[in-house]
């Protein structure tokens, strides 16, 4: 199963949008470091942040998972990013180019729980 976790960039207040723009490069660096730390896993960094409008951004990762335990590391990464940068994350599935949101977590939504997310995916 292919999952994604993106920074939730829609419906941001002006101050949140400004903060996200300021922190974009640091968030991107953290995502790249994560992928480099796990070369055995086909993790893709998604960085579609060319628009001036944050609502159009797609910033995060896609990766395959087979077992619930494999959700722990990416969920913990985004929990850390949420704490450090005040962001929320969108979690979902990515199959055949189609993405379907399953849950949100982070600064406003509360800490992500990999066990609960695995339950949502019926893993």
C-alpha positions as CSV (number, residue, x, y, z in Angstrom):
1,X,0.0,0.0,0.0
2,X,1.3,3.5,-0.9
3,X,0.6,6.2,1.7
4,X,1.3,9.9,1.8
5,X,1.8,12.4,4.5
6,X,1.7,16.1,3.4
7,X,1.8,19.4,5.2
8,X,-1.8,20.5,5.3
9,X,-1.5,23.8,3.3
10,X,-5.2,24.6,2.8
11,X,-7.3,26.9,4.9
12,X,-4.4,28.5,6.6
13,X,-4.7,31.9,8.3
14,X,-2.4,34.6,7.0
15,X,0.1,34.2,9.9
16,X,0.2,30.5,9.4
17,X,0.8,30.9,5.7
18,X,3.6,33.3,6.3
19,X,5.2,30.9,8.8
20,X,4.9,28.0,6.4
21,X,6.6,30.0,3.6
22,X,9.4,31.0,6.0
23,X,9.9,27.3,7.1
24,X,9.5,25.6,3.8
25,X,13.2,25.1,3.1
26,X,13.8,23.7,6.6
27,X,10.8,21.3,6.3
28,X,12.0,20.2,2.9
29,X,15.5,19.6,4.3
30,X,14.0,17.4,7.1
31,X,12.0,15.4,4.5
32,X,15.1,14.9,2.4
33,X,17.1,13.8,5.4
34,X,14.4,11.3,6.3
35,X,14.4,9.7,2.8
36,X,18.2,9.6,2.8
37,X,18.2,7.9,6.2
38,X,16.1,5.0,4.7
39,X,17.6,4.2,1.3
40,X,16.1,0.7,1.4
41,X,12.6,2.2,1.2
42,X,11.2,3.8,-2.0
43,X,10.3,7.1,-0.3
44,X,9.5,10.1,-2.6
45,X,9.7,13.7,-1.4
46,X,6.8,15.6,-3.0
47,X,7.7,19.3,-3.4
48,X,5.2,21.2,-5.5
49,X,5.6,24.6,-3.9
50,X,6.1,26.9,-6.9
51,X,2.8,28.8,-6.4
52,X,2.7,32.0,-4.4
53,X,-0.5,30.6,-2.9
54,X,0.2,28.0,-0.1
55,X,-3.3,26.5,-0.8
56,X,-1.9,25.1,-4.0
57,X,1.2,23.5,-2.4
58,X,1.8,19.8,-2.1
59,X,4.7,19.2,0.3
60,X,5.4,15.9,2.0
61,X,6.3,12.3,1.3
62,X,4.9,9.2,-0.3
63,X,6.1,5.7,0.6
64,X,5.0,2.1,0.5
65,X,4.0,0.3,3.7
66,X,3.1,-3.3,4.4
67,X,2.9,-3.5,8.1
68,X,1.4,-1.1,10.7
69,X,4.8,-0.8,12.4
70,X,6.1,0.9,9.2
71,X,3.9,3.9,9.9
72,X,5.7,4.8,13.2
73,X,8.7,6.5,11.7
74,X,7.0,8.8,9.1
75,X,4.2,9.6,11.6
76,X,6.8,10.5,14.2
77,X,8.6,12.6,11.7
78,X,5.5,14.7,11.0
79,X,4.6,14.9,14.7
80,X,8.1,16.4,15.2
81,X,7.6,18.8,12.3
82,X,4.2,19.8,13.7
83,X,5.7,20.5,17.1
84,X,8.7,22.4,15.6
85,X,6.9,24.4,12.9
86,X,3.3,24.6,14.0
87,X,1.9,22.6,11.1
88,X,-0.8,20.0,10.6
89,X,-0.4,17.0,8.4
90,X,-2.7,15.2,5.9
91,X,-2.4,11.5,5.9
92,X,-3.9,9.2,3.2
93,X,-3.4,6.6,0.5
94,X,-2.0,7.1,-2.9
95,X,-3.0,4.5,-5.5
96,X,-2.6,4.8,-9.3
97,X,-2.0,8.5,-9.0
98,X,-5.1,9.1,-7.0
99,X,-4.8,10.4,-3.4
100,X,-7.5,9.9,-0.8
101,X,-7.2,11.7,2.6
102,X,-7.8,9.4,5.6
103,X,-6.9,11.6,8.6
104,X,-5.3,14.8,9.8
105,X,-2.9,15.3,12.7
106,X,-0.4,17.8,14.0
107,X,-0.3,21.2,15.8
108,X,-4.0,22.0,15.7
109,X,-5.4,18.5,15.1
110,X,-3.4,16.7,17.8
111,X,-0.6,14.2,17.7
112,X,-0.7,11.5,15.1
113,X,-1.0,7.9,16.3
114,X,0.4,5.3,14.0
115,X,-1.6,2.6,15.5
116,X,-4.9,4.5,14.9
117,X,-3.9,5.4,11.4
118,X,-3.1,1.7,10.7
119,X,-6.6,0.9,11.9
120,X,-8.1,3.4,9.5
121,X,-6.2,1.7,6.7
122,X,-7.3,-1.7,7.9
123,X,-3.7,-3.0,8.1
